[in-house]
Amino acid sequence: MFLVTFIGSIIASLFALCGLLGGVVFFLDAQQGMSLSAFISGFTAATWPLLAACLLFALLEILKELHAQGLADEKAETPKPAEKRPPAKATKTAAAEAGPVYFPVRETPQGPRIIRPDTVREQADETADKQDDLTFFKTR
């Protein structure tokens, strides 16, 4: 895979160099009173390798992404032989119990609310009466 991308990058770089040099040569040799159709046909004939280089670079990037995705899929599909997989239900509950709780939530009649630490709760209780009347959306 590395050799293919390396050789492809070299070839694409050579195409890009040829396209850029062709464009420079075309502009240096262009005549002042050239018609638009002559300019466009001459310019495209001189710089087609630049377009080919862009396409080749794009195809190489797609190839790299597909290869990386294939490696990731292979790594995910092959389980370790000594390790047994627990049932999916047990895995979800174990992960939920083992992980830290960053935002503890309590269900209230108004909806879920984040439980705050005691130091902040005292300040929140004082302003709770004022904030209960203020709602962004009218629900009643």
BALOBA-1460 file (C-alpha; in Angstrom, 3 decimals):
// residues 140
<rec num="1" residu="m" x="0.000" y="0.000" z="0.000"/>
<rec num="2" residu="f" x="2.804" y="2.398" z="0.899"/>
<rec num="3" residu="l" x="4.616" y="1.762" z="-2.372"/>
<rec num="4" residu="v" x="1.469" y="2.390" z="-4.420"/>
<rec num="5" residu="t" x="0.759" y="5.705" z="-2.700"/>
<rec num="6" residu="f" x="4.421" y="6.746" z="-2.903"/>
<rec num="7" residu="i" x="4.713" y="6.042" z="-6.632"/>
<rec num="8" residu="g" x="1.283" y="7.578" z="-7.256"/>
<rec num="9" residu="s" x="2.289" y="10.736" z="-5.397"/>
<rec num="10" residu="i" x="5.486" y="11.036" z="-7.453"/>
<rec num="11" residu="i" x="3.582" y="10.612" z="-10.715"/>
<rec num="12" residu="a" x="0.921" y="13.114" z="-9.638"/>
<rec num="13" residu="s" x="3.642" y="15.595" z="-8.648"/>
<rec num="14" residu="l" x="5.273" y="15.242" z="-12.067"/>
<rec num="15" residu="f" x="1.910" y="15.808" z="-13.759"/>
<rec num="16" residu="a" x="1.351" y="18.916" z="-11.622"/>
<rec num="17" residu="l" x="4.806" y="20.251" z="-12.473"/>
<rec num="18" residu="c" x="4.219" y="19.673" z="-16.188"/>
<rec num="19" residu="g" x="0.833" y="21.396" z="-15.990"/>
<rec num="20" residu="l" x="2.228" y="24.418" z="-14.181"/>
<rec num="21" residu="l" x="5.173" y="24.754" z="-16.573"/>
<rec num="22" residu="g" x="2.834" y="24.357" z="-19.548"/>
<rec num="23" residu="g" x="0.638" y="27.153" z="-18.211"/>
<rec num="24" residu="v" x="3.614" y="29.452" z="-17.696"/>
<rec num="25" residu="v" x="4.956" y="28.732" z="-21.190"/>
<rec num="26" residu="f" x="1.497" y="29.332" z="-22.678"/>
<rec num="27" residu="f" x="1.178" y="32.713" z="-20.964"/>
<rec num="28" residu="l" x="4.678" y="33.746" z="-22.062"/>
<rec num="29" residu="d" x="3.959" y="32.821" z="-25.700"/>
<rec num="30" residu="a" x="0.393" y="34.126" z="-25.821"/>
<rec num="31" residu="q" x="-0.317" y="36.847" z="-28.311"/>
<rec num="32" residu="q" x="-1.952" y="40.108" z="-27.411"/>
<rec num="33" residu="g" x="-4.871" y="39.963" z="-29.844"/>
<rec num="34" residu="m" x="-5.771" y="36.305" z="-29.241"/>
<rec num="35" residu="s" x="-9.469" y="35.408" z="-29.429"/>
<rec num="36" residu="l" x="-11.226" y="33.892" z="-26.443"/>
<rec num="37" residu="s" x="-11.749" y="30.508" z="-28.107"/>
<rec num="38" residu="a" x="-8.054" y="30.321" z="-29.094"/>
<rec num="39" residu="f" x="-7.050" y="31.301" z="-25.548"/>
<rec num="40" residu="i" x="-9.270" y="28.665" z="-23.901"/>
<rec num="41" residu="s" x="-8.243" y="25.868" z="-26.265"/>
<rec num="42" residu="g" x="-4.533" y="26.734" z="-25.904"/>
<rec num="43" residu="f" x="-4.774" y="27.063" z="-22.134"/>
<rec num="44" residu="t" x="-6.573" y="23.736" z="-21.693"/>
<rec num="45" residu="a" x="-4.087" y="22.005" z="-24.015"/>
<rec num="46" residu="a" x="-1.180" y="23.404" z="-21.991"/>
<rec num="47" residu="t" x="-2.546" y="22.697" z="-18.514"/>
<rec num="48" residu="w" x="-4.345" y="19.340" z="-18.869"/>
<rec num="49" residu="p" x="-1.594" y="17.592" z="-16.837"/>
<rec num="50" residu="l" x="-2.523" y="19.817" z="-13.888"/>
<rec num="51" residu="l" x="-6.094" y="18.514" z="-14.004"/>
<rec num="52" residu="a" x="-4.774" y="14.947" z="-14.242"/>
<rec num="53" residu="a" x="-2.596" y="15.560" z="-11.165"/>
<rec num="54" residu="c" x="-5.580" y="16.826" z="-9.177"/>
<rec num="55" residu="l" x="-7.616" y="13.766" z="-10.096"/>
<rec num="56" residu="l" x="-4.729" y="11.435" z="-9.260"/>
<rec num="57" residu="f" x="-4.197" y="13.083" z="-5.868"/>
<rec num="58" residu="a" x="-7.926" y="12.773" z="-5.131"/>
<rec num="59" residu="l" x="-7.930" y="9.085" z="-6.086"/>
<rec num="60" residu="l" x="-4.886" y="8.446" z="-3.902"/>
<rec num="61" residu="e" x="-6.601" y="10.069" z="-0.914"/>
<rec num="62" residu="i" x="-9.715" y="7.950" z="-1.493"/>
<rec num="63" residu="l" x="-7.507" y="4.849" z="-1.690"/>
<rec num="64" residu="k" x="-5.813" y="5.768" z="1.612"/>
<rec num="65" residu="e" x="-9.173" y="6.276" z="3.339"/>
<rec num="66" residu="l" x="-10.543" y="2.976" z="2.041"/>
<rec num="67" residu="h" x="-7.418" y="1.158" z="3.190"/>
<rec num="68" residu="a" x="-7.605" y="2.740" z="6.656"/>
<rec num="69" residu="q" x="-11.292" y="1.855" z="6.904"/>
<rec num="70" residu="g" x="-10.555" y="-1.732" z="5.889"/>
<rec num="71" residu="l" x="-7.880" y="-1.995" z="8.580"/>
<rec num="72" residu="a" x="-10.254" y="-0.596" z="11.176"/>
<rec num="73" residu="d" x="-12.966" y="-3.060" z="10.151"/>
<rec num="74" residu="e" x="-10.521" y="-5.975" z="10.371"/>
<rec num="75" residu="k" x="-9.395" y="-4.879" z="13.824"/>
<rec num="76" residu="a" x="-13.008" y="-4.556" z="15.017"/>
<rec num="77" residu="e" x="-14.149" y="-7.913" z="13.564"/>
<rec num="78" residu="t" x="-11.437" y="-10.158" z="14.974"/>
<rec num="79" residu="p" x="-12.036" y="-10.812" z="18.679"/>
<rec num="80" residu="k" x="-9.152" y="-11.852" z="20.887"/>
<rec num="81" residu="p" x="-9.072" y="-15.660" z="21.243"/>
<rec num="82" residu="a" x="-8.642" y="-15.752" z="25.038"/>
<rec num="83" residu="e" x="-11.322" y="-13.176" z="25.679"/>
<rec num="84" residu="k" x="-15.021" y="-14.067" z="25.735"/>
<rec num="85" residu="r" x="-17.582" y="-11.468" z="24.875"/>
<rec num="86" residu="p" x="-20.278" y="-10.896" z="27.486"/>
<rec num="87" residu="p" x="-23.861" y="-10.441" z="26.334"/>
<rec num="88" residu="a" x="-24.657" y="-6.991" z="24.966"/>
<rec num="89" residu="k" x="-27.153" y="-6.240" z="27.764"/>
<rec num="90" residu="a" x="-24.559" y="-6.873" z="30.479"/>
<rec num="91" residu="t" x="-22.002" y="-4.730" z="28.669"/>
<rec num="92" residu="k" x="-24.296" y="-1.714" z="28.568"/>
<rec num="93" residu="t" x="-25.228" y="-1.891" z="32.249"/>
<rec num="94" residu="a" x="-21.630" y="-2.481" z="33.309"/>
<rec num="95" residu="a" x="-20.469" y="0.505" z="31.297"/>
<rec num="96" residu="a" x="-23.232" y="2.673" z="32.733"/>
<rec num="97" residu="e" x="-22.425" y="1.676" z="36.314"/>
<rec num="98" residu="a" x="-18.648" y="1.860" z="35.967"/>
<rec num="99" residu="g" x="-18.438" y="5.224" z="34.185"/>
<rec num="100" residu="p" x="-18.356" y="8.497" z="36.099"/>
<rec num="101" residu="v" x="-21.479" y="10.609" z="36.189"/>
<rec num="102" residu="y" x="-20.642" y="14.116" z="35.052"/>
<rec num="103" residu="f" x="-24.154" y="15.553" z="35.085"/>
<rec num="104" residu="p" x="-26.455" y="13.790" z="37.530"/>
<rec num="105" residu="v" x="-30.055" y="14.299" z="36.463"/>
<rec num="106" residu="r" x="-33.234" y="14.140" z="38.535"/>
<rec num="107" residu="e" x="-36.694" y="13.792" z="37.020"/>
<rec num="108" residu="t" x="-39.104" y="16.554" z="38.013"/>
<rec num="109" residu="p" x="-42.628" y="17.390" z="36.834"/>
<rec num="110" residu="q" x="-41.150" y="20.117" z="34.643"/>
<rec num="111" residu="g" x="-38.683" y="17.662" z="33.084"/>
<rec num="112" residu="p" x="-35.166" y="16.439" z="33.847"/>
<rec num="113" residu="r" x="-33.042" y="18.774" z="35.976"/>
<rec num="114" residu="i" x="-29.328" y="18.650" z="36.702"/>
<rec num="115" residu="i" x="-28.527" y="18.043" z="40.383"/>
<rec num="116" residu="r" x="-26.083" y="20.670" z="41.557"/>
<rec num="117" residu="p" x="-23.492" y="20.454" z="44.365"/>
<rec num="118" residu="d" x="-24.488" y="21.751" z="47.814"/>
<rec num="119" residu="t" x="-22.540" y="25.003" z="47.512"/>
<rec num="120" residu="v" x="-24.337" y="25.957" z="44.340"/>
<rec num="121" residu="r" x="-27.664" y="24.528" z="45.538"/>
<rec num="122" residu="e" x="-27.980" y="27.156" z="48.293"/>
<rec num="123" residu="q" x="-27.619" y="29.959" z="45.762"/>
<rec num="124" residu="a" x="-29.987" y="28.199" z="43.393"/>
<rec num="125" residu="d" x="-32.684" y="27.844" z="46.091"/>
<rec num="126" residu="e" x="-32.644" y="31.586" z="46.700"/>
<rec num="127" residu="t" x="-33.127" y="32.437" z="43.051"/>
<rec num="128" residu="a" x="-35.361" y="29.450" z="42.230"/>
<rec num="129" residu="d" x="-38.523" y="31.346" z="43.145"/>
<rec num="130" residu="k" x="-37.597" y="34.140" z="40.746"/>
<rec num="131" residu="q" x="-36.549" y="31.759" z="37.950"/>
<rec num="132" residu="d" x="-39.639" y="29.532" z="38.139"/>
<rec num="133" residu="d" x="-41.790" y="32.333" z="36.794"/>
<rec num="134" residu="l" x="-39.448" y="33.000" z="33.894"/>
<rec num="135" residu="t" x="-39.670" y="30.520" z="31.040"/>
<rec num="136" residu="f" x="-38.536" y="30.868" z="27.495"/>
<rec num="137" residu="f" x="-41.389" y="28.830" z="26.054"/>
<rec num="138" residu="k" x="-44.884" y="29.046" z="27.404"/>
<rec num="139" residu="t" x="-45.889" y="25.520" z="28.449"/>
<rec num="140" residu="r" x="-49.206" y="26.199" z="30.191"/>
